[in-house]
Amino acid sequence: MTGRAVRWVSDEPFPGWVQVQITDAHGVVWSLFDKPTVFDDEDRLRNHTAYPVDVEVPCEVVGRGRLTDGTEVLTISTRLPFGIEAQDGRTEFLVDVGQVSTG
């Protein structure tokens, strides 16, 4: 799932925390907070990084469908493998099929 790291949140606990935003199929922007290594294995996300930075949000596709306008959408879960949640605890999001890479 394509996301965007928008800011460094804190240096503690090590290795720090980063805020990543995703936009669902209805245009709602959700903020996810976790360790930078969850979103980036290239070590690009640091406290001195120039944000925003495009990242991949680990997720599992748990459903497929269409909106009333015909847009193809996927239901993704960010619960596995890292337990990533939005601020309200949500772990499932309805997103445009083009936001999720298949490989």
Residue pairs with C-beta under 8 A, 6 or more apart in sequence:
1 22
1 56
1 57
1 58
1 59
1 76
1 78
1 95
1 99
1 100
1 101
2 22
2 54
2 55
2 56
2 57
2 99
2 100
2 101
3 20
3 21
3 22
3 32
3 39
3 54
3 55
3 56
3 57
4 20
4 21
4 22
4 52
4 53
4 54
4 55
5 18
5 19
5 20
5 36
5 39
5 40
5 45
5 49
5 51
5 52
5 53
5 54
5 55
6 19
6 20
6 21
6 31
6 51
6 52
7 18
7 19
7 51
8 16
8 17
8 18
8 19
8 45
8 46
8 47
8 49
8 51
9 16
9 17
9 18
9 19
9 33
10 16
10 17
11 47
15 35
15 36
15 37
16 35
16 36
16 46
16 47
17 33
17 34
17 35
17 36
18 33
18 34
18 35
18 36
18 39
18 45
19 31
19 32
19 33
20 31
20 32
20 33
20 34
20 39
20 55
20 57
21 29
21 30
21 31
21 32
22 29
22 30
22 32
22 57
22 93
22 95
22 99
23 29
23 30
23 95
23 99
24 30
24 93
24 94
24 95
25 67
25 71
25 73
25 94
25 95
25 96
26 94
30 86
30 87
30 90
30 93
31 86
31 87
32 57
32 78
32 84
32 85
32 86
33 87
34 82
34 84
36 43
36 45
36 46
37 43
38 58
38 82
38 84
39 45
39 55
39 56
39 57
39 58
40 53
40 55
40 56
44 53
45 53
45 55
56 101
57 78
57 84
58 78
58 81
58 82
58 84
59 76
59 77
59 78
59 100
60 76
60 77
60 79
60 80
61 74
61 75
61 76
61 100
62 75
62 76
62 77
62 92
63 74
63 75
64 72
64 73
64 74
64 75
64 97
65 72
65 73
65 74
65 75
66 72
66 73
67 73
71 96
72 96
72 97
73 94
73 95
73 96
73 97
74 94
74 95
74 96
74 97
74 99
74 100
75 92
75 93
75 94
75 95
76 92
76 93
76 95
76 100
77 91
77 92
78 84
78 85
78 91
78 92
78 93
79 85
79 91
79 92
83 91
84 91
85 91
86 93
